Amino acid sequence: VTFSVSNIFPEKGMNTFLLNARTGEINLVGTVDYEEVRLYEIQIEARDKGTPSLSGHCKLVLEVLDVND
């Protein structure tokens, strides 16, 4: 199974999160700021290597909490 991001909202999140295509693990590689973006929606696709190839989709919602105030 391979994993890929099909869409991130807002688009700024493309430089903020990294999806490992082999394991599906998501890592934070940028900074998040509650005052800038409070919610990210990431559309993820998982696809197998069968013939024919099958896929599944899910939406991951990440809510940023303001903990420094």
Predicted model as a PDB file, atoms N, CA, C, CB and O in Angstrom, pLDDT in the B-factor column:
MODEL        1                                                                  
ATOM      1  N   VAL A   1       0.850  -1.180   0.000  1.00 95.00           N  
ATOM      2  CA  VAL A   1       0.000   0.000   0.000  1.00 95.00           C  
ATOM      3  C   VAL A   1       0.888   1.233   0.000  1.00 95.00           C  
ATOM      4  CB  VAL A   1      -0.963   0.004   1.222  1.00 95.00           C  
ATOM      5  O   VAL A   1       1.877   1.302   0.729  1.00 95.00           O  
ATOM      6  N   THR A   2       0.519   2.214  -0.835  1.00 97.00           N  
ATOM      7  CA  THR A   2       1.213   3.499  -0.825  1.00 97.00           C  
ATOM      8  C   THR A   2       0.218   4.596  -0.465  1.00 97.00           C  
ATOM      9  CB  THR A   2       1.882   3.787  -2.202  1.00 97.00           C  
ATOM     10  O   THR A   2      -0.964   4.519  -0.798  1.00 97.00           O  
ATOM     11  N   PHE A   3       0.714   5.602   0.211  1.00 97.00           N  
ATOM     12  CA  PHE A   3      -0.114   6.704   0.682  1.00 97.00           C  
ATOM     13  C   PHE A   3       0.295   7.985  -0.025  1.00 97.00           C  
ATOM     14  CB  PHE A   3       0.000   6.866   2.212  1.00 97.00           C  
ATOM     15  O   PHE A   3       1.471   8.191  -0.323  1.00 97.00           O  
ATOM     16  N   SER A   4      -0.686   8.851  -0.292  1.00 96.00           N  
ATOM     17  CA  SER A   4      -0.395  10.143  -0.907  1.00 96.00           C  
ATOM     18  C   SER A   4      -1.414  11.173  -0.435  1.00 96.00           C  
ATOM     19  CB  SER A   4      -0.402  10.036  -2.453  1.00 96.00           C  
ATOM     20  O   SER A   4      -2.532  10.836  -0.046  1.00 96.00           O  
ATOM     21  N   VAL A   5      -0.999  12.429  -0.479  1.00 93.00           N  
ATOM     22  CA  VAL A   5      -1.896  13.539  -0.147  1.00 93.00           C  
ATOM     23  C   VAL A   5      -2.550  13.987  -1.446  1.00 93.00           C  
ATOM     24  CB  VAL A   5      -1.125  14.733   0.555  1.00 93.00           C  
ATOM     25  O   VAL A   5      -1.863  14.311  -2.415  1.00 93.00           O  
ATOM     26  N   SER A   6      -3.872  14.005  -1.465  1.00 89.00           N  
ATOM     27  CA  SER A   6      -4.561  14.455  -2.670  1.00 89.00           C  
ATOM     28  C   SER A   6      -4.969  15.921  -2.574  1.00 89.00           C  
ATOM     29  CB  SER A   6      -5.787  13.593  -2.924  1.00 89.00           C  
ATOM     30  O   SER A   6      -5.206  16.563  -3.597  1.00 89.00           O  
ATOM     31  N   ASN A   7      -5.056  16.469  -1.337  1.00 91.00           N  
ATOM     32  CA  ASN A   7      -5.423  17.866  -1.171  1.00 91.00           C  
ATOM     33  C   ASN A   7      -5.174  18.278   0.276  1.00 91.00           C  
ATOM     34  CB  ASN A   7      -6.905  18.104  -1.568  1.00 91.00           C  
ATOM     35  O   ASN A   7      -5.377  17.491   1.201  1.00 91.00           O  
ATOM     36  N   ILE A   8      -4.734  19.516   0.458  1.00 90.00           N  
ATOM     37  CA  ILE A   8      -4.610  20.106   1.799  1.00 90.00           C  
ATOM     38  C   ILE A   8      -5.275  21.465   1.762  1.00 90.00           C  
ATOM     39  CB  ILE A   8      -3.106  20.223   2.255  1.00 90.00           C  
ATOM     40  O   ILE A   8      -5.046  22.251   0.843  1.00 90.00           O  
ATOM     41  N   PHE A   9      -6.105  21.746   2.770  1.00 92.00           N  
ATOM     42  CA  PHE A   9      -6.713  23.061   2.900  1.00 92.00           C  
ATOM     43  C   PHE A   9      -6.357  23.626   4.258  1.00 92.00           C  
ATOM     44  CB  PHE A   9      -8.250  22.993   2.712  1.00 92.00           C  
ATOM     45  O   PHE A   9      -6.576  22.943   5.258  1.00 92.00           O  
ATOM     46  N   PRO A  10      -5.833  24.806   4.355  1.00 92.00           N  
ATOM     47  CA  PRO A  10      -5.409  25.675   3.263  1.00 92.00           C  
ATOM     48  C   PRO A  10      -4.135  25.152   2.612  1.00 92.00           C  
ATOM     49  CB  PRO A  10      -5.195  27.102   3.768  1.00 92.00           C  
ATOM     50  O   PRO A  10      -3.433  24.321   3.187  1.00 92.00           O  
ATOM     51  N   GLU A  11      -3.840  25.645   1.405  1.00 87.00           N  
ATOM     52  CA  GLU A  11      -2.686  25.169   0.637  1.00 87.00           C  
ATOM     53  C   GLU A  11      -1.370  25.389   1.360  1.00 87.00           C  
ATOM     54  CB  GLU A  11      -2.641  25.854  -0.704  1.00 87.00           C  
ATOM     55  O   GLU A  11      -0.388  24.705   1.071  1.00 87.00           O  
ATOM     56  N   LYS A  12      -1.329  26.326   2.290  1.00 83.00           N  
ATOM     57  CA  LYS A  12      -0.114  26.580   3.064  1.00 83.00           C  
ATOM     58  C   LYS A  12       0.354  25.315   3.792  1.00 83.00           C  
ATOM     59  CB  LYS A  12      -0.356  27.712   4.075  1.00 83.00           C  
ATOM     60  O   LYS A  12       1.541  25.183   4.093  1.00 83.00           O  
ATOM     61  N   GLY A  13      -0.534  24.416   4.069  1.00 86.00           N  
ATOM     62  CA  GLY A  13      -0.214  23.178   4.763  1.00 86.00           C  
ATOM     63  C   GLY A  13       0.670  22.234   3.965  1.00 86.00           C  
ATOM     64  O   GLY A  13       1.243  21.305   4.534  1.00 86.00           O  
ATOM     65  N   MET A  14       0.795  22.451   2.648  1.00 87.00           N  
ATOM     66  CA  MET A  14       1.651  21.590   1.823  1.00 87.00           C  
ATOM     67  C   MET A  14       3.105  21.660   2.287  1.00 87.00           C  
ATOM     68  CB  MET A  14       1.551  21.994   0.339  1.00 87.00           C  
ATOM     69  O   MET A  14       3.841  20.683   2.148  1.00 87.00           O  
ATOM     70  N   ASN A  15       3.525  22.789   2.831  1.00 88.00           N  
ATOM     71  CA  ASN A  15       4.898  22.954   3.317  1.00 88.00           C  
ATOM     72  C   ASN A  15       5.009  22.715   4.818  1.00 88.00           C  
ATOM     73  CB  ASN A  15       5.406  24.345   2.983  1.00 88.00           C  
ATOM     74  O   ASN A  15       6.092  22.848   5.388  1.00 88.00           O  
ATOM     75  N   THR A  16       3.913  22.369   5.452  1.00 92.00           N  
ATOM     76  CA  THR A  16       3.889  22.211   6.903  1.00 92.00           C  
ATOM     77  C   THR A  16       3.912  20.756   7.331  1.00 92.00           C  
ATOM     78  CB  THR A  16       2.673  22.883   7.473  1.00 92.00           C  
ATOM     79  O   THR A  16       4.483  20.426   8.371  1.00 92.00           O  
ATOM     80  N   PHE A  17       3.299  19.883   6.546  1.00 93.00           N  
ATOM     81  CA  PHE A  17       3.192  18.465   6.892  1.00 93.00           C  
ATOM     82  C   PHE A  17       3.851  17.608   5.819  1.00 93.00           C  
ATOM     83  CB  PHE A  17       1.716  18.057   7.072  1.00 93.00           C  
ATOM     84  O   PHE A  17       3.849  17.963   4.640  1.00 93.00           O  
ATOM     85  N   LEU A  18       4.413  16.477   6.236  1.00 94.00           N  
ATOM     86  CA  LEU A  18       5.045  15.539   5.311  1.00 94.00           C  
ATOM     87  C   LEU A  18       4.455  14.155   5.558  1.00 94.00           C  
ATOM     88  CB  LEU A  18       6.604  15.527   5.485  1.00 94.00           C  
ATOM     89  O   LEU A  18       4.480  13.651   6.681  1.00 94.00           O  
ATOM     90  N   LEU A  19       3.928  13.549   4.505  1.00 95.00           N  
ATOM     91  CA  LEU A  19       3.338  12.210   4.575  1.00 95.00           C  
ATOM     92  C   LEU A  19       4.337  11.201   4.019  1.00 95.00           C  
ATOM     93  CB  LEU A  19       1.987  12.146   3.789  1.00 95.00           C  
ATOM     94  O   LEU A  19       4.808  11.345   2.891  1.00 95.00           O  
ATOM     95  N   ASN A  20       4.660  10.179   4.814  1.00 96.00           N  
ATOM     96  CA  ASN A  20       5.528   9.097   4.368  1.00 96.00           C  
ATOM     97  C   ASN A  20       4.697   8.187   3.470  1.00 96.00           C  
ATOM     98  CB  ASN A  20       6.141   8.304   5.584  1.00 96.00           C  
ATOM     99  O   ASN A  20       3.729   7.579   3.926  1.00 96.00           O  
ATOM    100  N   ALA A  21       5.072   8.094   2.199  1.00 96.00           N  
ATOM    101  CA  ALA A  21       4.285   7.339   1.224  1.00 96.00           C  
ATOM    102  C   ALA A  21       4.257   5.849   1.516  1.00 96.00           C  
ATOM    103  CB  ALA A  21       4.829   7.567  -0.159  1.00 96.00           C  
ATOM    104  O   ALA A  21       3.322   5.162   1.104  1.00 96.00           O  
ATOM    105  N   ARG A  22       5.255   5.336   2.215  1.00 96.00           N  
ATOM    106  CA  ARG A  22       5.329   3.902   2.491  1.00 96.00           C  
ATOM    107  C   ARG A  22       4.579   3.516   3.754  1.00 96.00           C  
ATOM    108  CB  ARG A  22       6.769   3.472   2.608  1.00 96.00           C  
ATOM    109  O   ARG A  22       3.905   2.486   3.783  1.00 96.00           O  
ATOM    110  N   THR A  23       4.688   4.339   4.813  1.00 95.00           N  
ATOM    111  CA  THR A  23       4.080   3.977   6.098  1.00 95.00           C  
ATOM    112  C   THR A  23       2.777   4.717   6.398  1.00 95.00           C  
ATOM    113  CB  THR A  23       5.056   4.240   7.202  1.00 95.00           C  
ATOM    114  O   THR A  23       1.991   4.259   7.228  1.00 95.00           O  
ATOM    115  N   GLY A  24       2.535   5.852   5.739  1.00 94.00           N  
ATOM    116  CA  GLY A  24       1.355   6.654   6.022  1.00 94.00           C  
ATOM    117  C   GLY A  24       1.539   7.577   7.210  1.00 94.00           C  
ATOM    118  O   GLY A  24       0.599   8.266   7.608  1.00 94.00           O  
ATOM    119  N   GLU A  25       2.733   7.603   7.783  1.00 96.00           N  
ATOM    120  CA  GLU A  25       3.015   8.446   8.942  1.00 96.00           C  
ATOM    121  C   GLU A  25       3.104   9.918   8.509  1.00 96.00           C  
ATOM    122  CB  GLU A  25       4.333   7.996   9.637  1.00 96.00           C  
ATOM    123  O   GLU A  25       3.714  10.243   7.490  1.00 96.00           O  
ATOM    124  N   ILE A  26       2.487  10.796   9.303  1.00 95.00           N  
ATOM    125  CA  ILE A  26       2.493  12.232   9.011  1.00 95.00           C  
ATOM    126  C   ILE A  26       3.370  12.924  10.042  1.00 95.00           C  
ATOM    127  CB  ILE A  26       1.043  12.826   9.020  1.00 95.00           C  
ATOM    128  O   ILE A  26       3.219  12.720  11.246  1.00 95.00           O  
ATOM    129  N   ASN A  27       4.305  13.762   9.540  1.00 95.00           N  
ATOM    130  CA  ASN A  27       5.205  14.509  10.411  1.00 95.00           C  
ATOM    131  C   ASN A  27       5.035  16.000  10.178  1.00 95.00           C  
ATOM    132  CB  ASN A  27       6.666  14.092  10.177  1.00 95.00           C  
ATOM    133  O   ASN A  27       4.724  16.444   9.073  1.00 95.00           O  
ATOM    134  N   LEU A  28       5.245  16.758  11.238  1.00 94.00           N  
ATOM    135  CA  LEU A  28       5.222  18.209  11.165  1.00 94.00           C  
ATOM    136  C   LEU A  28       6.620  18.670  10.773  1.00 94.00           C  
ATOM    137  CB  LEU A  28       4.766  18.848  12.524  1.00 94.00           C  
ATOM    138  O   LEU A  28       7.578  18.407  11.501  1.00 94.00           O  
ATOM    139  N   VAL A  29       6.758  19.351   9.638  1.00 94.00           N  
ATOM    140  CA  VAL A  29       8.062  19.814   9.176  1.00 94.00           C  
ATOM    141  C   VAL A  29       8.146  21.337   9.135  1.00 94.00           C  
ATOM    142  CB  VAL A  29       8.358  19.244   7.802  1.00 94.00           C  
ATOM    143  O   VAL A  29       9.220  21.890   8.895  1.00 94.00           O  
ATOM    144  N   GLY A  30       7.045  22.007   9.361  1.00 90.00           N  
ATOM    145  CA  GLY A  30       6.995  23.465   9.408  1.00 90.00           C  
ATOM    146  C   GLY A  30       6.464  23.903  10.753  1.00 90.00           C  
ATOM    147  O   GLY A  30       6.410  23.118  11.699  1.00 90.00           O  
ATOM    148  N   THR A  31       6.077  25.147  10.831  1.00 89.00           N  
ATOM    149  CA  THR A  31       5.506  25.659  12.075  1.00 89.00           C  
ATOM    150  C   THR A  31       4.017  25.903  11.896  1.00 89.00           C  
ATOM    151  CB  THR A  31       6.217  26.958  12.515  1.00 89.00           C  
ATOM    152  O   THR A  31       3.556  26.241  10.806  1.00 89.00           O  
ATOM    153  N   VAL A  32       3.282  25.730  12.965  1.00 90.00           N  
ATOM    154  CA  VAL A  32       1.854  26.049  12.972  1.00 90.00           C  
ATOM    155  C   VAL A  32       1.631  27.185  13.960  1.00 90.00           C  
ATOM    156  CB  VAL A  32       0.986  24.796  13.346  1.00 90.00           C  
ATOM    157  O   VAL A  32       2.263  27.239  15.015  1.00 90.00           O  
ATOM    158  N   ASP A  33       0.736  28.082  13.611  1.00 89.00           N  
ATOM    159  CA  ASP A  33       0.427  29.231  14.455  1.00 89.00           C  
ATOM    160  C   ASP A  33      -1.076  29.387  14.516  1.00 89.00           C  
ATOM    161  CB  ASP A  33       1.100  30.529  13.923  1.00 89.00           C  
ATOM    162  O   ASP A  33      -1.735  29.554  13.490  1.00 89.00           O  
ATOM    163  N   TYR A  34      -1.614  29.332  15.713  1.00 90.00           N  
ATOM    164  CA  TYR A  34      -3.054  29.427  15.930  1.00 90.00           C  
ATOM    165  C   TYR A  34      -3.622  30.713  15.335  1.00 90.00           C  
ATOM    166  CB  TYR A  34      -3.369  29.356  17.423  1.00 90.00           C  
ATOM    167  O   TYR A  34      -4.729  30.711  14.796  1.00 90.00           O  
ATOM    168  N   GLU A  35      -2.873  31.807  15.430  1.00 89.00           N  
ATOM    169  CA  GLU A  35      -3.365  33.087  14.926  1.00 89.00           C  
ATOM    170  C   GLU A  35      -3.424  33.126  13.396  1.00 89.00           C  
ATOM    171  CB  GLU A  35      -2.485  34.215  15.435  1.00 89.00           C  
ATOM    172  O   GLU A  35      -4.176  33.922  12.834  1.00 89.00           O  
ATOM    173  N   GLU A  36      -2.646  32.283  12.715  1.00 90.00           N  
ATOM    174  CA  GLU A  36      -2.660  32.248  11.251  1.00 90.00           C  
ATOM    175  C   GLU A  36      -3.660  31.238  10.696  1.00 90.00           C  
ATOM    176  CB  GLU A  36      -1.277  31.926  10.730  1.00 90.00           C  
ATOM    177  O   GLU A  36      -4.521  31.591   9.890  1.00 90.00           O  
ATOM    178  N   VAL A  37      -3.547  29.985  11.127  1.00 92.00           N  
ATOM    179  CA  VAL A  37      -4.430  28.912  10.652  1.00 92.00           C  
ATOM    180  C   VAL A  37      -4.847  28.078  11.850  1.00 92.00           C  
ATOM    181  CB  VAL A  37      -3.726  28.021   9.566  1.00 92.00           C  
ATOM    182  O   VAL A  37      -4.000  27.583  12.593  1.00 92.00           O  
ATOM    183  N   ARG A  38      -6.134  27.924  12.036  1.00 93.00           N  
ATOM    184  CA  ARG A  38      -6.645  27.180  13.192  1.00 93.00           C  
ATOM    185  C   ARG A  38      -7.046  25.749  12.853  1.00 93.00           C  
ATOM    186  CB  ARG A  38      -7.829  27.903  13.779  1.00 93.00           C  
ATOM    187  O   ARG A  38      -7.218  24.923  13.749  1.00 93.00           O  
ATOM    188  N   LEU A  39      -7.194  25.455  11.572  1.00 95.00           N  
ATOM    189  CA  LEU A  39      -7.676  24.137  11.180  1.00 95.00           C  
ATOM    190  C   LEU A  39      -7.081  23.753   9.825  1.00 95.00           C  
ATOM    191  CB  LEU A  39      -9.225  24.111  11.125  1.00 95.00           C  
ATOM    192  O   LEU A  39      -7.086  24.551   8.887  1.00 95.00           O  
ATOM    193  N   TYR A  40      -6.570  22.528   9.734  1.00 96.00           N  
ATOM    194  CA  TYR A  40      -6.066  21.980   8.473  1.00 96.00           C  
ATOM    195  C   TYR A  40      -6.907  20.763   8.124  1.00 96.00           C  
ATOM    196  CB  TYR A  40      -4.542  21.607   8.572  1.00 96.00           C  
ATOM    197  O   TYR A  40      -7.228  19.949   8.990  1.00 96.00           O  
ATOM    198  N   GLU A  41      -7.260  20.644   6.856  1.00 96.00           N  
ATOM    199  CA  GLU A  41      -7.949  19.456   6.353  1.00 96.00           C  
ATOM    200  C   GLU A  41      -7.048  18.814   5.303  1.00 96.00           C  
ATOM    201  CB  GLU A  41      -9.365  19.813   5.753  1.00 96.00           C  
ATOM    202  O   GLU A  41      -6.684  19.448   4.313  1.00 96.00           O  
ATOM    203  N   ILE A  42      -6.694  17.555   5.530  1.00 95.00           N  
ATOM    204  CA  ILE A  42      -5.791  16.844   4.630  1.00 95.00           C  
ATOM    205  C   ILE A  42      -6.526  15.635   4.054  1.00 95.00           C  
ATOM    206  CB  ILE A  42      -4.487  16.405   5.372  1.00 95.00           C  
ATOM    207  O   ILE A  42      -6.987  14.765   4.792  1.00 95.00           O  
ATOM    208  N   GLN A  43      -6.628  15.595   2.729  1.00 96.00           N  
ATOM    209  CA  GLN A  43      -7.231  14.454   2.043  1.00 96.00           C  
ATOM    210  C   GLN A  43      -6.118  13.463   1.723  1.00 96.00           C  
ATOM    211  CB  GLN A  43      -7.991  14.899   0.739  1.00 96.00           C  
ATOM    212  O   GLN A  43      -5.135  13.824   1.076  1.00 96.00           O  
ATOM    213  N   ILE A  44      -6.265  12.221   2.169  1.00 96.00           N  
ATOM    214  CA  ILE A  44      -5.241  11.201   1.990  1.00 96.00           C  
ATOM    215  C   ILE A  44      -5.816  10.043   1.185  1.00 96.00           C  
ATOM    216  CB  ILE A  44      -4.707  10.708   3.355  1.00 96.00           C  
ATOM    217  O   ILE A  44      -6.959   9.632   1.385  1.00 96.00           O  
ATOM    218  N   GLU A  45      -4.995   9.523   0.267  1.00 96.00           N  
ATOM    219  CA  GLU A  45      -5.385   8.363  -0.526  1.00 96.00           C  
ATOM    220  C   GLU A  45      -4.427   7.216  -0.229  1.00 96.00           C  
ATOM    221  CB  GLU A  45      -5.393   8.698  -2.045  1.00 96.00           C  
ATOM    222  O   GLU A  45      -3.214   7.414  -0.175  1.00 96.00           O  
ATOM    223  N   ALA A  46      -4.969   6.022  -0.038  1.00 96.00           N  
ATOM    224  CA  ALA A  46      -4.176   4.798   0.111  1.00 96.00           C  
ATOM    225  C   ALA A  46      -4.491   3.925  -1.100  1.00 96.00           C  
ATOM    226  CB  ALA A  46      -4.494   4.043   1.480  1.00 96.00           C  
ATOM    227  O   ALA A  46      -5.654   3.687  -1.426  1.00 96.00           O  
ATOM    228  N   ARG A  47      -3.431   3.452  -1.761  1.00 96.00           N  
ATOM    229  CA  ARG A  47      -3.615   2.655  -2.981  1.00 96.00           C  
ATOM    230  C   ARG A  47      -2.770   1.388  -2.895  1.00 96.00           C  
ATOM    231  CB  ARG A  47      -3.235   3.480  -4.250  1.00 96.00           C  
ATOM    232  O   ARG A  47      -1.599   1.434  -2.519  1.00 96.00           O  
ATOM    233  N   ASP A  48      -3.379   0.255  -3.246  1.00 95.00           N  
ATOM    234  CA  ASP A  48      -2.622  -0.993  -3.241  1.00 95.00           C  
ATOM    235  C   ASP A  48      -1.954  -1.204  -4.597  1.00 95.00           C  
ATOM    236  CB  ASP A  48      -3.538  -2.186  -2.898  1.00 95.00           C  
ATOM    237  O   ASP A  48      -2.171  -0.435  -5.533  1.00 95.00           O  
ATOM    238  N   LYS A  49      -1.144  -2.250  -4.691  1.00 92.00           N  
ATOM    239  CA  LYS A  49      -0.390  -2.507  -5.922  1.00 92.00           C  
ATOM    240  C   LYS A  49      -0.955  -3.693  -6.690  1.00 92.00           C  
ATOM    241  CB  LYS A  49       1.080  -2.755  -5.599  1.00 92.00           C  
ATOM    242  O   LYS A  49      -0.257  -4.332  -7.478  1.00 92.00           O  
ATOM    243  N   GLY A  50      -2.219  -3.973  -6.451  1.00 93.00           N  
ATOM    244  CA  GLY A  50      -2.857  -5.094  -7.138  1.00 93.00           C  
ATOM    245  C   GLY A  50      -3.241  -4.756  -8.559  1.00 93.00           C  
ATOM    246  O   GLY A  50      -3.060  -3.630  -9.021  1.00 93.00           O  
ATOM    247  N   THR A  51      -3.776  -5.756  -9.246  1.00 93.00           N  
ATOM    248  CA  THR A  51      -4.264  -5.565 -10.605  1.00 93.00           C  
ATOM    249  C   THR A  51      -5.701  -6.020 -10.655  1.00 93.00           C  
ATOM    250  CB  THR A  51      -3.397  -6.335 -11.639  1.00 93.00           C  
ATOM    251  O   THR A  51      -5.930  -7.229 -10.615  1.00 93.00           O  
ATOM    252  N   PRO A  52      -6.670  -5.165 -10.739  1.00 94.00           N  
ATOM    253  CA  PRO A  52      -6.537  -3.715 -10.822  1.00 94.00           C  
ATOM    254  C   PRO A  52      -6.218  -3.109  -9.445  1.00 94.00           C  
ATOM    255  CB  PRO A  52      -7.828  -3.096 -11.391  1.00 94.00           C  
ATOM    256  O   PRO A  52      -6.519  -3.697  -8.406  1.00 94.00           O  
ATOM    257  N   SER A  53      -5.620  -1.956  -9.468  1.00 93.00           N  
ATOM    258  CA  SER A  53      -5.264  -1.254  -8.239  1.00 93.00           C  
ATOM    259  C   SER A  53      -6.524  -0.692  -7.580  1.00 93.00           C  
ATOM    260  CB  SER A  53      -4.249  -0.120  -8.529  1.00 93.00           C  
ATOM    261  O   SER A  53      -7.376  -0.109  -8.251  1.00 93.00           O  
ATOM    262  N   LEU A  54      -6.634  -0.870  -6.273  1.00 96.00           N  
ATOM    263  CA  LEU A  54      -7.768  -0.343  -5.513  1.00 96.00           C  
ATOM    264  C   LEU A  54      -7.280   0.770  -4.597  1.00 96.00           C  
ATOM    265  CB  LEU A  54      -8.464  -1.466  -4.692  1.00 96.00           C  
ATOM    266  O   LEU A  54      -6.121   0.781  -4.181  1.00 96.00           O  
ATOM    267  N   SER A  55      -8.169   1.703  -4.286  1.00 96.00           N  
ATOM    268  CA  SER A  55      -7.774   2.813  -3.425  1.00 96.00           C  
ATOM    269  C   SER A  55      -8.869   3.139  -2.423  1.00 96.00           C  
ATOM    270  CB  SER A  55      -7.441   4.048  -4.261  1.00 96.00           C  
ATOM    271  O   SER A  55     -10.038   2.800  -2.611  1.00 96.00           O  
ATOM    272  N   GLY A  56      -8.457   3.804  -1.358  1.00 96.00           N  
ATOM    273  CA  GLY A  56      -9.377   4.295  -0.347  1.00 96.00           C  
ATOM    274  C   GLY A  56      -8.976   5.717   0.010  1.00 96.00           C  
ATOM    275  O   GLY A  56      -7.818   6.105  -0.145  1.00 96.00           O  
ATOM    276  N   HIS A  57      -9.932   6.482   0.484  1.00 96.00           N  
ATOM    277  CA  HIS A  57      -9.688   7.887   0.793  1.00 96.00           C  
ATOM    278  C   HIS A  57     -10.152   8.190   2.207  1.00 96.00           C  
ATOM    279  CB  HIS A  57     -10.400   8.805  -0.220  1.00 96.00           C  
ATOM    280  O   HIS A  57     -11.083   7.567   2.716  1.00 96.00           O  
ATOM    281  N   CYS A  58      -9.488   9.161   2.838  1.00 96.00           N  
ATOM    282  CA  CYS A  58      -9.954   9.644   4.136  1.00 96.00           C  
ATOM    283  C   CYS A  58      -9.591  11.114   4.267  1.00 96.00           C  
ATOM    284  CB  CYS A  58      -9.339   8.813   5.305  1.00 96.00           C  
ATOM    285  O   CYS A  58      -8.737  11.623   3.541  1.00 96.00           O  
ATOM    286  N   LYS A  59     -10.247  11.787   5.196  1.00 96.00           N  
ATOM    287  CA  LYS A  59      -9.961  13.185   5.480  1.00 96.00           C  
ATOM    288  C   LYS A  59      -9.455  13.278   6.907  1.00 96.00           C  
ATOM    289  CB  LYS A  59     -11.219  14.084   5.266  1.00 96.00           C  
ATOM    290  O   LYS A  59     -10.113  12.816   7.839  1.00 96.00           O  
ATOM    291  N   LEU A  60      -8.289  13.874   7.074  1.00 95.00           N  
ATOM    292  CA  LEU A  60      -7.700  14.094   8.387  1.00 95.00           C  
ATOM    293  C   LEU A  60      -7.889  15.558   8.740  1.00 95.00           C  
ATOM    294  CB  LEU A  60      -6.189  13.694   8.414  1.00 95.00           C  
ATOM    295  O   LEU A  60      -7.493  16.434   7.971  1.00 95.00           O  
ATOM    296  N   VAL A  61      -8.490  15.842   9.896  1.00 96.00           N  
ATOM    297  CA  VAL A  61      -8.709  17.211  10.343  1.00 96.00           C  
ATOM    298  C   VAL A  61      -7.813  17.465  11.546  1.00 96.00           C  
ATOM    299  CB  VAL A  61     -10.211  17.464  10.695  1.00 96.00           C  
ATOM    300  O   VAL A  61      -7.914  16.781  12.564  1.00 96.00           O  
ATOM    301  N   LEU A  62      -6.926  18.466  11.417  1.00 94.00           N  
ATOM    302  CA  LEU A  62      -6.016  18.837  12.492  1.00 94.00           C  
ATOM    303  C   LEU A  62      -6.399  20.207  13.020  1.00 94.00           C  
ATOM    304  CB  LEU A  62      -4.549  18.826  12.009  1.00 94.00           C  
ATOM    305  O   LEU A  62      -6.391  21.193  12.283  1.00 94.00           O  
ATOM    306  N   GLU A  63      -6.731  20.263  14.298  1.00 95.00           N  
ATOM    307  CA  GLU A  63      -7.099  21.521  14.941  1.00 95.00           C  
ATOM    308  C   GLU A  63      -5.918  22.029  15.742  1.00 95.00           C  
ATOM    309  CB  GLU A  63      -8.343  21.346  15.849  1.00 95.00           C  
ATOM    310  O   GLU A  63      -5.386  21.311  16.589  1.00 95.00           O  
ATOM    311  N   VAL A  64      -5.500  23.262  15.483  1.00 93.00           N  
ATOM    312  CA  VAL A  64      -4.380  23.877  16.204  1.00 93.00           C  
ATOM    313  C   VAL A  64      -4.948  24.544  17.456  1.00 93.00           C  
ATOM    314  CB  VAL A  64      -3.606  24.922  15.299  1.00 93.00           C  
ATOM    315  O   VAL A  64      -5.889  25.334  17.383  1.00 93.00           O  
ATOM    316  N   LEU A  65      -4.359  24.210  18.604  1.00 91.00           N  
ATOM    317  CA  LEU A  65      -4.793  24.805  19.866  1.00 91.00           C  
ATOM    318  C   LEU A  65      -3.824  25.906  20.273  1.00 91.00           C  
ATOM    319  CB  LEU A  65      -4.894  23.731  20.977  1.00 91.00           C  
ATOM    320  O   LEU A  65      -2.613  25.773  20.095  1.00 91.00           O  
ATOM    321  N   ASP A  66      -4.354  26.987  20.816  1.00 85.00           N  
ATOM    322  CA  ASP A  66      -3.518  28.100  21.267  1.00 85.00           C  
ATOM    323  C   ASP A  66      -3.170  27.888  22.724  1.00 85.00           C  
ATOM    324  CB  ASP A  66      -4.232  29.466  21.064  1.00 85.00           C  
ATOM    325  O   ASP A  66      -3.964  28.202  23.611  1.00 85.00           O  
ATOM    326  N   VAL A  67      -1.982  27.354  22.976  1.00 74.00           N  
ATOM    327  CA  VAL A  67      -1.592  27.002  24.352  1.00 74.00           C  
ATOM    328  C   VAL A  67      -0.624  27.997  24.970  1.00 74.00           C  
ATOM    329  CB  VAL A  67      -0.969  25.627  24.373  1.00 74.00           C  
ATOM    330  O   VAL A  67      -0.268  27.856  26.140  1.00 74.00           O  
ATOM    331  N   ASN A  68      -0.186  29.008  24.209  1.00 69.00           N  
ATOM    332  CA  ASN A  68       0.791  29.943  24.769  1.00 69.00           C  
ATOM    333  C   ASN A  68       0.170  31.186  25.405  1.00 69.00           C  
ATOM    334  CB  ASN A  68       1.741  30.366  23.697  1.00 69.00           C  
ATOM    335  O   ASN A  68       0.907  32.029  25.915  1.00 69.00           O  
ATOM    336  N   ASP A  69      -1.148  31.331  25.395  1.00 52.00           N  
ATOM    337  CA  ASP A  69      -1.804  32.502  25.990  1.00 52.00           C  
ATOM    338  C   ASP A  69      -2.240  32.230  27.414  1.00 52.00           C  
ATOM    339  CB  ASP A  69      -3.007  32.921  25.157  1.00 52.00           C  
ATOM    340  O   ASP A  69      -2.808  33.108  28.064  1.00 52.00           O  
TER     341      ASP A  69                                                      
ENDMDL                                                                          
END                                                                             
